[in-house]
Amino acid sequence: MTRIFSGFLLILLFNSYLVAQTANEISEQPLYRPTGNEATLVGTISVEGAIPARKRIDMTADAICLEINREPETEDVIVKDNRVRNTFVYLKSDVLQSFRFELPTSDVTLQHINCTYSPHVLAMRVGQTLRIVNADPTPHNTHPTPRYNPEWNASQPQGAEALPKTFLRDEVLVPFKDNMHAWEKAYVAVLSHPFFAVSDDFGRFEIRGVPPGTYKLVIWHEGFGTKQVEVTLVPNEIRNADFTFNTEKP
């Protein structure tokens, strides 16, 4: 019992240390103030080559899931007309890390619905509230497995209130699983700046309000891997940054 309490106390102390350290780091950075000459980055994510077919999910472990989702399929690769959905796109540079950016007042939501996570890929800010919602008539479990943020594990019965959570550090990306339903998977990206997007059903993305400068544009996809290209944005520019994965090339 003493060992369990000691371990729990260590976790609390470590989490408190992370909160204090992160708050100090952020407070020391100057707040970025828009100048009016920011740029916009737009693009479409495509794929060439062989595209793996989506697989049928076996939900026989939960009779309710079978009832509410009669034709479930995997979401690791969703492609329509060679346009790729659920691609996480973000900018990276030392300059962005030297500023702090105003935090959104709105929350982001990750749902258990039809016995899957929705959305499958989600992006949010450090310190922003993530609401975990169980919208199904069956219990669910939410278990992220981060590398740089504290791990947690919580279950919600049918009709439970939304579970609010925050992340303290940048992390791309945090895998989420459901210990009650092994097929449920999601990915949550956590960044200290707002210059990111997730491609929509047509593979499109848009990143607004970017300070002019040179960046690494990072393109991550669960099935196709991670690529990056350099982009230089000039004041008031609307830059197209289409990108194509090629499954035939490494």
C-alpha positions as YAML, in Angstrom:
chain: A
units: angstrom
residues:
- id: 1
  name: MET
  ca: [0.00, 0.00, 0.00]
- id: 2
  name: THR
  ca: [2.87, 2.34, 0.89]
- id: 3
  name: ARG
  ca: [4.54, 1.63, -2.46]
- id: 4
  name: ILE
  ca: [1.34, 2.37, -4.35]
- id: 5
  name: PHE
  ca: [0.87, 5.66, -2.51]
- id: 6
  name: SER
  ca: [4.52, 6.60, -3.09]
- id: 7
  name: GLY
  ca: [4.18, 5.89, -6.81]
- id: 8
  name: PHE
  ca: [1.00, 7.95, -7.03]
- id: 9
  name: LEU
  ca: [2.70, 10.82, -5.18]
- id: 10
  name: LEU
  ca: [5.64, 10.72, -7.59]
- id: 11
  name: ILE
  ca: [3.26, 10.96, -10.55]
- id: 12
  name: LEU
  ca: [1.51, 13.96, -8.99]
- id: 13
  name: LEU
  ca: [4.83, 15.67, -8.29]
- id: 14
  name: PHE
  ca: [6.07, 15.00, -11.83]
- id: 15
  name: ASN
  ca: [2.86, 16.38, -13.36]
- id: 16
  name: SER
  ca: [3.07, 19.47, -11.13]
- id: 17
  name: TYR
  ca: [6.68, 19.97, -12.23]
- id: 18
  name: LEU
  ca: [5.68, 19.77, -15.90]
- id: 19
  name: VAL
  ca: [2.86, 22.28, -15.40]
- id: 20
  name: ALA
  ca: [5.17, 24.75, -13.61]
- id: 21
  name: GLN
  ca: [8.00, 24.32, -16.10]
- id: 22
  name: THR
  ca: [5.71, 24.69, -19.12]
- id: 23
  name: ALA
  ca: [4.03, 27.79, -17.65]
- id: 24
  name: ASN
  ca: [7.43, 29.38, -17.00]
- id: 25
  name: GLU
  ca: [8.66, 28.61, -20.52]
- id: 26
  name: ILE
  ca: [5.53, 30.05, -22.14]
- id: 27
  name: SER
  ca: [5.42, 33.17, -19.96]
- id: 28
  name: GLU
  ca: [9.01, 34.05, -20.89]
- id: 29
  name: GLN
  ca: [8.23, 34.11, -24.62]
- id: 30
  name: PRO
  ca: [6.92, 37.31, -26.25]
- id: 31
  name: LEU
  ca: [3.32, 37.22, -27.49]
- id: 32
  name: TYR
  ca: [3.11, 37.28, -31.28]
- id: 33
  name: ARG
  ca: [1.04, 40.23, -32.48]
- id: 34
  name: PRO
  ca: [-0.29, 40.07, -36.07]
- id: 35
  name: THR
  ca: [1.11, 42.76, -38.35]
- id: 36
  name: GLY
  ca: [-1.45, 42.51, -41.14]
- id: 37
  name: ASN
  ca: [1.00, 41.07, -43.69]
- id: 38
  name: GLU
  ca: [0.62, 37.41, -42.75]
- id: 39
  name: ALA
  ca: [0.48, 34.75, -45.45]
- id: 40
  name: THR
  ca: [-1.87, 31.85, -46.17]
- id: 41
  name: LEU
  ca: [-0.88, 28.33, -47.15]
- id: 42
  name: VAL
  ca: [-3.36, 26.17, -49.07]
- id: 43
  name: GLY
  ca: [-3.05, 22.82, -50.77]
- id: 44
  name: THR
  ca: [-4.36, 19.39, -51.62]
- id: 45
  name: ILE
  ca: [-2.88, 16.09, -50.48]
- id: 46
  name: SER
  ca: [-2.91, 13.36, -53.15]
- id: 47
  name: VAL
  ca: [-1.47, 9.90, -53.62]
- id: 48
  name: GLU
  ca: [-0.07, 7.99, -56.60]
- id: 49
  name: GLY
  ca: [0.49, 4.26, -56.89]
- id: 50
  name: ALA
  ca: [-1.23, 1.31, -55.25]
- id: 51
  name: ILE
  ca: [-3.70, 2.29, -52.54]
- id: 52
  name: PRO
  ca: [-4.50, -0.28, -49.84]
- id: 53
  name: ALA
  ca: [-8.18, -1.14, -49.53]
- id: 54
  name: ARG
  ca: [-10.01, -0.36, -46.32]
- id: 55
  name: LYS
  ca: [-10.63, -3.44, -44.16]
- id: 56
  name: ARG
  ca: [-13.78, -4.55, -42.42]
- id: 57
  name: ILE
  ca: [-13.68, -4.15, -38.62]
- id: 58
  name: ASP
  ca: [-14.79, -7.04, -36.42]
- id: 59
  name: MET
  ca: [-16.99, -5.56, -33.69]
- id: 60
  name: THR
  ca: [-18.39, -8.83, -32.37]
- id: 61
  name: ALA
  ca: [-16.87, -8.07, -28.94]
- id: 62
  name: ASP
  ca: [-19.74, -5.60, -28.33]
- id: 63
  name: ALA
  ca: [-23.27, -6.44, -29.48]
- id: 64
  name: ILE
  ca: [-24.33, -2.79, -29.26]
- id: 65
  name: CYS
  ca: [-21.49, -1.75, -31.57]
- id: 66
  name: LEU
  ca: [-22.64, -4.37, -34.07]
- id: 67
  name: GLU
  ca: [-26.13, -2.89, -33.95]
- id: 68
  name: ILE
  ca: [-25.20, 0.79, -34.39]
- id: 69
  name: ASN
  ca: [-22.39, 0.32, -36.93]
- id: 70
  name: ARG
  ca: [-23.29, -2.43, -39.38]
- id: 71
  name: GLU
  ca: [-20.51, -1.89, -41.94]
- id: 72
  name: PRO
  ca: [-17.48, -0.55, -40.04]
- id: 73
  name: GLU
  ca: [-14.21, -0.06, -41.92]
- id: 74
  name: THR
  ca: [-10.68, 0.95, -40.94]
- id: 75
  name: GLU
  ca: [-9.76, 4.64, -41.22]
- id: 76
  name: ASP
  ca: [-5.97, 4.50, -41.54]
- id: 77
  name: VAL
  ca: [-6.21, 5.10, -45.30]
- id: 78
  name: ILE
  ca: [-9.23, 6.95, -46.72]
- id: 79
  name: VAL
  ca: [-8.74, 8.05, -50.34]
- id: 80
  name: LYS
  ca: [-11.26, 9.35, -52.85]
- id: 81
  name: ASP
  ca: [-10.23, 10.18, -56.42]
- id: 82
  name: ASN
  ca: [-6.60, 9.97, -55.24]
- id: 83
  name: ARG
  ca: [-7.24, 12.72, -52.65]
- id: 84
  name: VAL
  ca: [-6.12, 11.81, -49.13]
- id: 85
  name: ARG
  ca: [-8.18, 12.47, -46.03]
- id: 86
  name: ASN
  ca: [-6.83, 12.75, -42.45]
- id: 87
  name: THR
  ca: [-3.39, 14.05, -43.35]
- id: 88
  name: PHE
  ca: [-1.88, 16.24, -40.63]
- id: 89
  name: VAL
  ca: [0.01, 19.24, -42.04]
- id: 90
  name: TYR
  ca: [1.97, 21.73, -39.95]
- id: 91
  name: LEU
  ca: [4.75, 24.30, -40.08]
- id: 92
  name: LYS
  ca: [7.99, 24.04, -38.16]
- id: 93
  name: SER
  ca: [10.72, 26.61, -37.50]
- id: 94
  name: ASP
  ca: [12.84, 27.99, -34.68]
- id: 95
  name: VAL
  ca: [11.09, 31.35, -35.07]
- id: 96
  name: LEU
  ca: [7.70, 29.85, -34.21]
- id: 97
  name: GLN
  ca: [9.13, 28.29, -31.08]
- id: 98
  name: SER
  ca: [10.42, 31.68, -29.91]
- id: 99
  name: PHE
  ca: [6.92, 33.22, -29.64]
- id: 100
  name: ARG
  ca: [3.77, 32.38, -27.77]
- id: 101
  name: PHE
  ca: [0.46, 32.64, -29.59]
- id: 102
  name: GLU
  ca: [-2.96, 33.55, -28.28]
- id: 103
  name: LEU
  ca: [-4.81, 30.46, -27.13]
- id: 104
  name: PRO
  ca: [-8.25, 29.77, -28.67]
- id: 105
  name: THR
  ca: [-11.20, 30.19, -26.33]
- id: 106
  name: SER
  ca: [-13.02, 27.26, -27.92]
- id: 107
  name: ASP
  ca: [-12.55, 23.62, -26.97]
- id: 108
  name: VAL
  ca: [-11.87, 20.72, -29.32]
- id: 109
  name: THR
  ca: [-13.91, 17.53, -29.15]
- id: 110
  name: LEU
  ca: [-13.01, 13.89, -29.64]
- id: 111
  name: GLN
  ca: [-16.07, 11.62, -29.76]
- id: 112
  name: HIS
  ca: [-16.75, 7.95, -29.36]
- id: 113
  name: ILE
  ca: [-19.56, 7.60, -31.88]
- id: 114
  name: ASN
  ca: [-20.73, 4.48, -33.70]
- id: 115
  name: CYS
  ca: [-17.99, 2.70, -31.75]
- id: 116
  name: THR
  ca: [-15.21, 4.61, -33.49]
- id: 117
  name: TYR
  ca: [-13.26, 7.74, -32.65]
- id: 118
  name: SER
  ca: [-14.33, 10.87, -34.50]
- id: 119
  name: PRO
  ca: [-12.40, 12.61, -35.85]
- id: 120
  name: HIS
  ca: [-9.73, 10.01, -36.56]
- id: 121
  name: VAL
  ca: [-7.03, 12.71, -36.68]
- id: 122
  name: LEU
  ca: [-7.35, 15.84, -34.55]
- id: 123
  name: ALA
  ca: [-5.07, 18.81, -33.89]
- id: 124
  name: MET
  ca: [-5.11, 21.20, -30.94]
- id: 125
  name: ARG
  ca: [-3.00, 23.65, -28.99]
- id: 126
  name: VAL
  ca: [-0.93, 23.14, -25.86]
- id: 127
  name: GLY
  ca: [-3.19, 24.18, -22.97]
- id: 128
  name: GLN
  ca: [-6.39, 24.01, -25.01]
- id: 129
  name: THR
  ca: [-9.20, 21.89, -23.58]
- id: 130
  name: LEU
  ca: [-9.93, 18.56, -25.22]
- id: 131
  name: ARG
  ca: [-13.46, 17.27, -24.51]
- id: 132
  name: ILE
  ca: [-13.88, 13.51, -24.64]
- id: 133
  name: VAL
  ca: [-17.51, 12.62, -25.42]
- id: 134
  name: ASN
  ca: [-19.20, 9.23, -25.32]
- id: 135
  name: ALA
  ca: [-22.08, 9.57, -27.78]
- id: 136
  name: ASP
  ca: [-22.85, 5.84, -27.88]
- id: 137
  name: PRO
  ca: [-25.32, 3.70, -25.87]
- id: 138
  name: THR
  ca: [-22.41, 1.59, -24.59]
- id: 139
  name: PRO
  ca: [-19.42, 2.29, -22.31]
- id: 140
  name: HIS
  ca: [-16.12, 3.48, -23.78]
- id: 141
  name: ASN
  ca: [-12.55, 3.88, -22.60]
- id: 142
  name: THR
  ca: [-10.10, 6.59, -23.63]
- id: 143
  name: HIS
  ca: [-6.39, 5.87, -23.27]
- id: 144
  name: PRO
  ca: [-3.79, 8.14, -24.90]
- id: 145
  name: THR
  ca: [-0.18, 6.90, -24.92]
- id: 146
  name: PRO
  ca: [1.98, 10.03, -25.24]
- id: 147
  name: ARG
  ca: [5.77, 10.19, -25.08]
- id: 148
  name: TYR
  ca: [6.21, 13.71, -23.69]
- id: 149
  name: ASN
  ca: [2.94, 14.31, -21.81]
- id: 150
  name: PRO
  ca: [1.48, 12.49, -18.81]
- id: 151
  name: GLU
  ca: [-0.41, 9.31, -19.74]
- id: 152
  name: TRP
  ca: [-3.97, 8.84, -18.51]
- id: 153
  name: ASN
  ca: [-6.74, 6.32, -18.86]
- id: 154
  name: ALA
  ca: [-10.45, 6.96, -18.24]
- id: 155
  name: SER
  ca: [-13.74, 5.19, -18.91]
- id: 156
  name: GLN
  ca: [-17.17, 6.71, -19.53]
- id: 157
  name: PRO
  ca: [-20.52, 4.93, -19.24]
- id: 158
  name: GLN
  ca: [-23.42, 5.69, -21.53]
- id: 159
  name: GLY
  ca: [-24.67, 9.25, -21.03]
- id: 160
  name: ALA
  ca: [-21.63, 10.40, -19.05]
- id: 161
  name: GLU
  ca: [-20.63, 14.04, -19.04]
- id: 162
  name: ALA
  ca: [-17.81, 15.12, -21.34]
- id: 163
  name: LEU
  ca: [-14.35, 14.52, -19.92]
- id: 164
  name: PRO
  ca: [-12.09, 17.63, -20.11]
- id: 165
  name: LYS
  ca: [-8.36, 17.12, -20.62]
- id: 166
  name: THR
  ca: [-5.35, 19.25, -21.59]
- id: 167
  name: PHE
  ca: [-1.81, 18.56, -22.78]
- id: 168
  name: LEU
  ca: [1.20, 20.41, -21.42]
- id: 169
  name: ARG
  ca: [3.76, 19.96, -24.20]
- id: 170
  name: ASP
  ca: [4.05, 19.83, -27.97]
- id: 171
  name: GLU
  ca: [3.66, 16.31, -29.30]
- id: 172
  name: VAL
  ca: [3.10, 15.07, -32.85]
- id: 173
  name: LEU
  ca: [1.14, 12.87, -32.61]
- id: 174
  name: VAL
  ca: [-0.41, 11.24, -29.53]
- id: 175
  name: PRO
  ca: [-1.98, 7.81, -30.25]
- id: 176
  name: PHE
  ca: [-5.36, 7.17, -28.61]
- id: 177
  name: LYS
  ca: [-6.88, 3.73, -28.01]
- id: 178
  name: ASP
  ca: [-9.95, 2.29, -26.31]
- id: 179
  name: ASN
  ca: [-9.19, -0.57, -23.94]
- id: 180
  name: MET
  ca: [-12.79, -1.79, -24.23]
- id: 181
  name: HIS
  ca: [-12.82, -1.76, -28.04]
- id: 182
  name: ALA
  ca: [-9.42, -2.71, -29.48]
- id: 183
  name: TRP
  ca: [-10.26, -1.48, -32.99]
- id: 184
  name: GLU
  ca: [-10.79, 2.15, -31.92]
- id: 185
  name: LYS
  ca: [-7.82, 4.34, -32.76]
- id: 186
  name: ALA
  ca: [-7.23, 8.07, -33.13]
- id: 187
  name: TYR
  ca: [-4.31, 10.49, -33.29]
- id: 188
  name: VAL
  ca: [-4.15, 13.89, -31.60]
- id: 189
  name: ALA
  ca: [-1.48, 16.44, -32.49]
- id: 190
  name: VAL
  ca: [-0.58, 19.03, -29.85]
- id: 191
  name: LEU
  ca: [1.28, 22.19, -30.86]
- id: 192
  name: SER
  ca: [2.27, 25.44, -29.19]
- id: 193
  name: HIS
  ca: [1.42, 27.46, -32.33]
- id: 194
  name: PRO
  ca: [-1.72, 27.60, -34.53]
- id: 195
  name: PHE
  ca: [-0.15, 26.86, -37.92]
- id: 196
  name: PHE
  ca: [-1.52, 23.43, -38.70]
- id: 197
  name: ALA
  ca: [-4.41, 21.70, -40.45]
- id: 198
  name: VAL
  ca: [-5.93, 18.28, -41.14]
- id: 199
  name: SER
  ca: [-6.91, 17.50, -44.72]
- id: 200
  name: ASP
  ca: [-10.65, 17.18, -45.34]
- id: 201
  name: ASP
  ca: [-12.69, 14.63, -47.34]
- id: 202
  name: PHE
  ca: [-11.26, 16.09, -50.57]
- id: 203
  name: GLY
  ca: [-7.65, 16.19, -49.36]
- id: 204
  name: ARG
  ca: [-7.69, 19.97, -48.95]
- id: 205
  name: PHE
  ca: [-6.06, 21.99, -46.18]
- id: 206
  name: GLU
  ca: [-5.58, 25.66, -45.32]
- id: 207
  name: ILE
  ca: [-3.30, 27.41, -42.81]
- id: 208
  name: ARG
  ca: [-3.97, 31.11, -42.28]
- id: 209
  name: GLY
  ca: [-2.18, 33.98, -40.53]
- id: 210
  name: VAL
  ca: [1.37, 32.72, -41.05]
- id: 211
  name: PRO
  ca: [4.19, 35.22, -40.37]
- id: 212
  name: PRO
  ca: [6.33, 35.66, -43.51]
- id: 213
  name: GLY
  ca: [9.46, 33.54, -43.44]
- id: 214
  name: THR
  ca: [10.99, 30.18, -44.30]
- id: 215
  name: TYR
  ca: [9.55, 27.00, -42.80]
- id: 216
  name: LYS
  ca: [9.57, 23.26, -42.95]
- id: 217
  name: LEU
  ca: [6.14, 22.07, -44.06]
- id: 218
  name: VAL
  ca: [5.62, 18.66, -42.46]
- id: 219
  name: ILE
  ca: [3.09, 16.26, -43.99]
- id: 220
  name: TRP
  ca: [2.11, 13.25, -41.83]
- id: 221
  name: HIS
  ca: [-0.21, 10.43, -42.75]
- id: 222
  name: GLU
  ca: [-0.89, 7.28, -40.76]
- id: 223
  name: GLY
  ca: [-0.58, 4.98, -43.77]
- id: 224
  name: PHE
  ca: [1.79, 6.89, -46.06]
- id: 225
  name: GLY
  ca: [4.36, 8.16, -43.58]
- id: 226
  name: THR
  ca: [5.94, 11.58, -42.99]
- id: 227
  name: LYS
  ca: [7.46, 13.95, -45.54]
- id: 228
  name: GLN
  ca: [8.65, 17.52, -45.33]
- id: 229
  name: VAL
  ca: [9.39, 20.29, -47.80]
- id: 230
  name: GLU
  ca: [10.77, 23.80, -47.38]
- id: 231
  name: VAL
  ca: [8.50, 26.76, -48.09]
- id: 232
  name: THR
  ca: [9.25, 30.47, -48.04]
- id: 233
  name: LEU
  ca: [6.28, 32.78, -47.57]
- id: 234
  name: VAL
  ca: [6.35, 36.47, -48.46]
- id: 235
  name: PRO
  ca: [4.04, 39.13, -46.98]
- id: 236
  name: ASN
  ca: [0.33, 38.78, -47.87]
- id: 237
  name: GLU
  ca: [1.02, 35.76, -50.07]
- id: 238
  name: ILE
  ca: [-1.49, 32.99, -50.72]
- id: 239
  name: ARG
  ca: [0.82, 30.07, -51.47]
- id: 240
  name: ASN
  ca: [-0.27, 26.79, -52.98]
- id: 241
  name: ALA
  ca: [1.49, 23.79, -51.46]
- id: 242
  name: ASP
  ca: [-0.02, 20.71, -53.07]
- id: 243
  name: PHE
  ca: [1.70, 17.48, -52.09]
- id: 244
  name: THR
  ca: [1.56, 13.96, -53.52]
- id: 245
  name: PHE
  ca: [2.53, 10.77, -51.71]
- id: 246
  name: ASN
  ca: [3.89, 8.01, -53.94]
- id: 247
  name: THR
  ca: [3.33, 4.50, -52.66]
- id: 248
  name: GLU
  ca: [5.79, 3.07, -55.20]
- id: 249
  name: LYS
  ca: [8.72, 5.13, -53.89]
- id: 250
  name: PRO
  ca: [10.24, 5.14, -50.37]
...
